[in-house]
Amino acid sequence: MLPLEDITVITLEQAIAAPFCTRQLADLGARVIKIERPGSGDFARGYDERVRGLSSHFVWTNRSKESLTLNVKHDSASDILERLLAKADVLVQNLAPGAAERLGLSFEALHPRFPKLIVCDISGYGDDGPYRDKKAYDLLIQSESGFVSVTGSRDEPAKAGCSIADIAAGMYAYSNILAALLQRGRTGQGRRIQVSMLESMVEWMGYPLYYSFDGASPPGRNGAAHATIYPYGPFAAGDGKIVMLGLQNEREWRAFCEQVLRHPELTDDPRFSSNSRRAAASEELRRIILESFADLTGDEVVARLDAARIANGHLNDMADVWQHPQLRARQRWTVVQSPEGELPALLPPGIDRAEDARMDAIPALGEHTQAILAELGFEAEAIASLCNEGAV
């Protein structure tokens, strides 16, 4: 039995944050019923067509779910939602600010009728305060949280290449729901969970916030290099390959000089005798490192770093990651079904075997609508009527 096999989650979700949260609940065995707009569904379905016509975002965050189309503004919607919530353990929503309240889906409205129900609201900024009603796309939260100000090159800030504000919010929603389920096991009561993208990202910004505490200057933007540790970042070998390396202490600095650069005299050079001095003289040290690497291939540099036990990695592109030897050796790839056939999927981190996680199909829009309505007690004639009226 999977850990959440007896848990039912109803979700009114879109984009990334809530879908990523609920997909992880599904990974652990929860039944996740995803409510989507009739005709169009979660707008993330239309972000792109890169996976055999399916959206890359949607494929990533929506496996193992059941898709129920429902016009939540239709007169019949409240009855359907009521029947769903009567069977549910968790309600997740990341609708526009105020939408859940207008639909009667706030924790305050639901708790008297469904005292065991856990309600998780995911928003950009929270349900009060001056930013409550602002739109909150991932880029905007990355900017508001200060992340963009410390990311990028010295000349230009940059956002992260994936939706980290959505991911952060989804992870905090996921972990808080698991905690709420444990708490409910002791108290018998559900509770409300509020997760804001801004607060999730600011939590992740703890290091640069404290680094610039009490008016101190923030860490500078250094591309893929570290703002305060050197050498730490990308260095080109003679064949043009980029090697990522990082030093953490003086023992590693000595090994780096002796075994990698093969210039042991640099070990006690006063210009580089501490991390702060190496950081201050980073341009000079960088020139020395690149000169030492100029006659080596990337693989030869990595071999020297490995021999010296210096942390290093390849600057992989997406094609490299699909073929990563470590993931293949550990058998981390499995397959899931989709409307377009089998697709590869990474096993959830922390799960050792495919049979220890729920890895079911990515649903077509409305694929499970009729089956779910029948399960809720609607007769075939009533279901046909709901379809004809545009309710589902």
C-alpha positions as CSV (number, residue, x, y, z in Angstrom):
1,M,0.0,0.0,0.0
2,L,1.3,3.4,-0.9
3,P,1.4,6.0,1.9
4,L,-1.5,8.2,0.7
5,E,-3.5,5.4,-1.0
6,D,-6.6,6.1,1.0
7,I,-6.5,9.9,0.6
8,T,-8.6,11.8,-1.9
9,V,-7.6,15.3,-3.1
10,I,-9.9,17.7,-5.0
11,T,-8.0,20.4,-6.8
12,L,-9.0,23.5,-8.7
13,E,-5.6,24.2,-10.1
14,Q,-3.8,25.8,-13.0
15,A,-0.2,26.6,-14.2
16,I,2.5,25.0,-12.0
17,A,2.4,25.6,-8.2
18,A,-0.7,23.7,-7.3
19,P,-0.4,21.0,-10.0
20,F,3.2,20.3,-8.9
21,C,2.0,20.0,-5.3
22,T,-0.9,17.6,-6.1
23,R,1.2,15.5,-8.5
24,Q,3.5,14.7,-5.7
25,L,0.6,13.7,-3.5
26,A,-0.5,11.5,-6.4
27,D,3.0,10.0,-6.5
28,L,2.5,8.8,-3.0
29,G,-0.8,7.1,-3.9
30,A,-3.4,9.8,-3.3
31,R,-6.4,10.0,-5.7
32,V,-6.2,13.4,-7.2
33,I,-9.4,14.7,-9.0
34,K,-8.4,17.7,-11.1
35,I,-11.3,20.1,-11.9
36,E,-10.8,21.8,-15.3
37,R,-12.7,24.3,-17.5
38,P,-14.9,22.6,-20.1
39,G,-13.4,23.0,-23.5
40,S,-10.0,24.5,-22.6
41,G,-8.9,23.0,-19.2
42,D,-5.9,24.1,-17.2
43,F,-4.3,26.8,-19.3
44,A,-0.9,25.1,-18.9
45,R,-2.2,22.5,-21.4
46,G,-1.6,25.2,-24.1
47,Y,1.8,26.5,-23.0
48,D,3.6,24.6,-25.8
49,E,3.3,21.4,-27.9
50,R,6.8,20.0,-27.3
51,V,6.0,16.5,-26.1
52,R,4.3,14.9,-29.1
53,G,1.8,17.7,-29.2
54,L,1.4,17.9,-25.4
55,S,2.6,20.8,-23.2
56,S,5.9,20.2,-21.5
57,H,4.7,21.9,-18.3
58,F,1.5,19.8,-18.2
59,V,3.2,16.5,-18.8
60,W,5.6,17.3,-16.0
61,T,3.0,18.2,-13.3
62,N,-0.2,16.2,-14.1
63,R,0.5,12.5,-14.3
64,S,-1.6,10.1,-12.2
65,K,-4.6,12.5,-12.0
66,E,-8.2,12.2,-13.0
67,S,-9.6,15.1,-15.1
68,L,-13.1,16.2,-14.4
69,T,-14.4,19.1,-16.5
70,L,-16.7,21.4,-14.6
71,N,-18.0,25.0,-15.2
72,V,-17.7,26.1,-11.5
73,K,-20.0,29.1,-12.2
74,H,-22.9,26.9,-13.5
75,D,-25.9,26.4,-11.3
76,S,-25.3,22.7,-11.1
77,A,-21.7,23.1,-10.0
78,S,-22.3,23.6,-6.3
79,D,-24.1,20.2,-6.0
80,I,-21.3,18.4,-7.8
81,L,-18.6,20.1,-5.7
82,E,-20.6,19.3,-2.5
83,R,-20.7,15.6,-3.4
84,L,-17.0,15.6,-4.3
85,L,-16.0,17.4,-1.0
86,A,-18.0,14.9,1.0
87,K,-15.6,12.2,-0.1
88,A,-12.5,14.3,0.0
89,D,-9.6,14.7,2.5
90,V,-7.9,17.7,0.9
91,L,-8.9,20.6,-1.2
92,V,-6.2,22.5,-3.1
93,Q,-6.8,25.7,-5.1
94,N,-4.7,28.4,-6.8
95,L,-7.5,30.3,-8.4
96,A,-7.4,34.1,-8.8
97,P,-7.5,36.1,-5.5
98,G,-11.0,35.9,-4.0
99,A,-12.3,33.3,-6.4
100,A,-12.5,30.5,-3.9
101,E,-14.4,32.6,-1.5
102,R,-16.9,33.7,-4.1
103,L,-17.5,30.0,-5.0
104,G,-18.1,29.1,-1.3
105,L,-14.9,27.2,-1.1
106,S,-13.1,29.0,1.6
107,F,-12.0,27.1,4.7
108,E,-14.4,29.1,6.8
109,A,-17.4,28.2,4.6
110,L,-16.5,24.5,4.3
111,H,-15.2,23.6,7.8
112,P,-18.6,23.5,9.5
113,R,-19.9,20.9,7.0
114,F,-16.6,19.1,6.4
115,P,-14.6,19.3,9.7
116,K,-11.9,16.8,8.6
117,L,-11.2,18.6,5.3
118,I,-7.8,20.2,4.8
119,V,-8.0,23.3,2.6
120,C,-4.8,24.5,1.0
121,D,-4.8,27.9,-0.7
122,I,-1.9,28.8,-2.9
123,S,-1.5,32.4,-4.0
124,G,1.0,34.9,-5.2
125,Y,1.1,37.2,-2.2
126,G,-1.4,35.8,0.4
127,D,-5.0,36.7,1.1
128,D,-4.5,40.1,2.6
129,G,-2.0,43.0,2.4
130,P,-1.5,45.6,-0.3
131,Y,-0.3,43.1,-2.9
132,R,-3.3,40.7,-2.4
133,D,-4.9,41.3,-5.8
134,K,-1.7,41.7,-7.9
135,K,-1.1,39.1,-10.6
136,A,1.7,36.9,-9.6
137,Y,3.6,35.1,-12.4
138,D,6.8,33.3,-11.7
139,L,9.0,36.0,-13.2
140,L,7.3,38.7,-11.1
141,I,7.8,36.7,-7.8
142,Q,11.4,36.0,-8.7
143,S,11.8,39.8,-9.0
144,E,9.8,40.8,-6.0
145,S,11.6,38.3,-3.7
146,G,15.0,39.7,-4.7
147,F,16.2,36.6,-6.5
148,V,16.7,38.3,-9.8
149,S,18.8,41.0,-8.2
150,V,21.5,38.5,-7.2
151,T,21.3,36.3,-10.3
152,G,22.9,36.8,-13.7
153,S,26.0,38.6,-14.8
154,R,27.6,41.7,-13.5
155,D,26.1,43.6,-16.3
156,E,22.6,42.2,-16.4
157,P,20.2,40.4,-13.9
158,A,18.6,37.2,-14.9
159,K,15.7,35.0,-13.9
160,A,16.1,31.3,-13.2
161,G,15.6,29.0,-16.2
162,C,12.8,27.1,-14.6
163,S,9.8,28.2,-12.6
164,I,11.4,28.2,-9.2
165,A,8.8,30.5,-7.5
166,D,6.1,28.1,-8.5
167,I,8.2,25.1,-7.5
168,A,9.0,26.6,-4.1
169,A,5.3,27.3,-3.4
170,G,4.3,23.8,-4.6
171,M,6.9,22.2,-2.4
172,Y,5.7,24.1,0.7
173,A,2.1,23.3,-0.1
174,Y,3.0,19.6,-0.4
175,S,5.0,19.4,2.8
176,N,2.3,21.4,4.8
177,I,-0.5,19.1,3.5
178,L,1.5,16.0,4.7
179,A,1.9,17.7,8.1
180,A,-1.8,18.5,8.2
181,L,-2.7,14.9,7.5
182,L,-0.5,13.8,10.4
183,Q,-2.1,16.4,12.6
184,R,-5.6,15.3,11.6
185,G,-4.7,11.8,12.6
186,R,-4.3,13.1,16.1
187,T,-7.0,15.7,16.3
188,G,-9.6,14.5,13.8
189,Q,-9.8,18.1,12.5
190,G,-8.8,19.6,9.1
191,R,-7.2,23.0,8.9
192,R,-6.4,25.7,6.5
193,I,-3.0,26.1,4.9
194,Q,-2.0,29.3,3.2
195,V,1.1,29.3,0.9
196,S,2.2,32.4,-0.9
197,M,4.8,32.3,-3.7
198,L,6.4,35.4,-2.4
199,E,6.9,34.0,1.1
200,S,8.2,30.7,-0.3
201,M,10.8,32.5,-2.4
202,V,11.9,34.9,0.3
203,E,12.5,31.8,2.6
204,W,14.8,30.5,-0.1
205,M,16.6,33.9,-0.2
206,G,17.8,33.5,3.4
207,Y,21.5,33.5,2.7
208,P,21.6,36.7,0.6
209,L,19.2,38.4,3.0
210,Y,21.4,37.7,6.0
211,Y,24.5,38.4,4.0
212,S,23.2,41.9,3.4
213,F,21.9,42.3,7.0
214,D,21.6,45.7,8.6
215,G,22.3,47.6,5.4
216,A,25.4,45.6,4.3
217,S,26.0,45.3,0.6
218,P,24.3,42.2,-1.0
219,P,26.2,39.5,-2.8
220,G,27.2,40.5,-6.3
221,R,26.0,38.9,-9.5
222,N,28.7,36.6,-10.8
223,G,27.0,34.5,-13.5
224,A,27.6,30.8,-12.7
225,A,30.4,31.7,-10.3
226,H,30.0,32.1,-6.5
227,A,29.6,35.6,-5.1
228,T,32.0,35.0,-2.2
229,I,33.9,31.7,-2.7
230,Y,36.7,31.4,-5.3
231,P,37.6,29.4,-7.3
232,Y,34.0,28.2,-7.6
233,G,32.2,28.1,-11.0
234,P,32.8,27.5,-14.7
235,F,36.2,27.2,-16.3
236,A,37.0,26.4,-20.0
237,A,39.4,23.6,-20.9
238,G,41.6,23.7,-24.0
239,D,39.0,21.8,-26.1
240,G,36.3,24.4,-25.3
241,K,34.4,22.2,-22.8
242,I,33.3,23.9,-19.6
243,V,34.1,22.3,-16.3
244,M,32.4,23.4,-13.1
245,L,34.5,23.2,-10.0
246,G,34.3,24.4,-6.4
247,L,36.8,24.7,-3.5
248,Q,35.5,24.9,0.1
249,N,38.6,25.0,2.3
250,E,42.4,25.4,2.5
251,R,43.0,21.6,2.3
252,E,41.3,21.6,-1.1
253,W,43.2,24.7,-2.2
254,R,46.5,22.9,-1.5
255,A,45.4,19.8,-3.5
256,F,44.1,22.0,-6.3
257,C,47.5,23.8,-6.6
258,E,49.6,20.6,-6.3
259,Q,47.6,18.0,-8.3
260,V,45.3,20.0,-10.7
261,L,47.2,23.1,-11.6
262,R,50.6,21.5,-10.8
263,H,51.9,24.7,-9.4
264,P,52.5,23.9,-5.8
265,E,54.2,27.3,-5.3
266,L,50.7,28.9,-5.4
267,T,49.7,27.2,-2.2
268,D,51.4,29.8,0.0
269,D,51.3,32.7,-2.4
270,P,50.1,35.6,-0.3
271,R,47.7,36.8,-3.0
272,F,45.7,33.5,-2.6
273,S,46.4,32.4,1.0
274,S,42.7,32.6,2.1
275,N,39.4,32.4,0.4
276,S,38.7,36.1,0.9
277,R,42.1,36.9,-0.8
278,R,41.4,34.5,-3.6
279,A,38.0,36.2,-4.1
280,A,39.6,39.6,-4.1
281,A,42.2,38.5,-6.7
282,S,39.8,36.4,-8.7
283,E,40.6,37.9,-12.1
284,E,44.3,37.2,-11.6
285,L,43.7,33.7,-10.3
286,R,41.2,33.0,-13.1
287,R,43.9,33.8,-15.7
288,I,46.3,31.3,-14.0
289,I,43.7,28.6,-13.9
290,L,42.7,29.0,-17.6
291,E,46.4,29.0,-18.6
292,S,46.8,25.7,-16.8
293,F,43.7,24.2,-18.4
294,A,44.6,25.4,-21.9
295,D,46.6,22.3,-22.8
296,L,44.0,19.9,-21.4
297,T,40.7,18.5,-22.6
298,G,37.7,18.8,-20.4
299,D,37.9,15.1,-19.6
300,E,41.5,15.5,-18.5
301,V,40.6,18.4,-16.2
302,V,37.9,16.3,-14.7
303,A,40.2,13.4,-14.2
304,R,42.7,15.6,-12.3
305,L,40.0,17.1,-10.2
306,D,38.6,13.7,-9.3
307,A,42.1,12.4,-8.4
308,A,42.5,15.4,-6.1
309,R,39.0,14.9,-4.7
310,I,38.0,18.4,-5.8
311,A,34.2,18.8,-6.4
312,N,33.4,19.2,-10.1
313,G,30.6,18.7,-12.6
314,H,29.8,18.9,-16.3
315,L,27.9,21.8,-17.7
316,N,25.2,19.6,-19.2
317,D,22.5,20.6,-21.6
318,M,19.1,19.0,-21.7
319,A,20.2,16.3,-24.1
320,D,23.0,15.4,-21.7
321,V,20.6,15.1,-18.8
322,W,18.3,12.8,-20.7
323,Q,21.3,10.5,-21.2
324,H,22.9,11.1,-17.8
325,P,24.9,8.0,-16.8
326,Q,24.2,8.3,-13.1
327,L,20.4,8.4,-13.6
328,R,20.6,5.5,-16.0
329,A,22.9,3.4,-13.7
330,R,20.4,4.0,-10.8
331,Q,17.4,3.1,-13.1
332,R,15.7,6.4,-12.3
333,W,13.7,6.5,-15.5
334,T,10.4,4.8,-16.0
335,V,7.5,5.4,-18.4
336,V,4.0,6.8,-18.0
337,Q,1.0,6.7,-20.4
338,S,-0.4,9.8,-22.0
339,P,-3.0,10.7,-24.7
340,E,0.0,10.4,-27.1
341,G,1.4,7.1,-25.9
342,E,4.2,6.2,-23.6
343,L,6.5,9.0,-22.2
344,P,9.6,8.8,-20.1
345,A,9.3,10.0,-16.5
346,L,11.7,10.4,-13.7
347,L,11.0,8.4,-10.5
348,P,10.2,10.8,-7.6
349,P,13.2,11.5,-5.5
350,G,13.2,9.4,-2.4
351,I,11.4,6.5,-4.2
352,D,13.6,3.5,-4.8
353,R,11.4,1.5,-7.2
354,A,8.7,2.3,-9.8
355,E,6.3,0.1,-7.8
356,D,6.8,2.3,-4.8
357,A,5.2,5.3,-6.5
358,R,2.0,5.9,-8.4
359,M,3.1,6.5,-12.0
360,D,-0.2,6.6,-13.9
361,A,-1.2,8.3,-17.1
362,I,-1.4,12.0,-17.9
363,P,-5.1,12.6,-18.4
364,A,-6.8,13.9,-21.5
365,L,-9.1,16.8,-20.8
366,G,-12.3,15.6,-19.2
367,E,-11.3,11.9,-19.5
368,H,-12.8,10.9,-16.2
369,T,-15.8,13.3,-16.1
370,Q,-18.6,10.7,-16.7
371,A,-17.1,8.0,-14.5
372,I,-16.7,10.5,-11.6
373,L,-20.2,11.8,-12.0
374,A,-21.6,8.3,-12.0
375,E,-19.6,7.5,-8.9
376,L,-21.2,10.5,-7.2
377,G,-24.6,9.1,-7.9
378,F,-25.7,10.9,-11.1
379,E,-27.7,8.8,-13.5
380,A,-26.8,8.5,-17.2
381,E,-29.7,10.8,-18.1
382,A,-28.6,13.5,-15.6
383,I,-25.0,13.2,-16.9
384,A,-26.1,13.7,-20.4
385,S,-28.2,16.8,-19.3
386,L,-25.1,18.3,-17.6
387,C,-23.1,17.8,-20.7
388,N,-25.7,19.4,-22.9
389,E,-26.1,22.4,-20.6
390,G,-22.3,23.0,-20.6
391,A,-22.0,22.3,-16.9
392,V,-19.3,19.7,-17.5
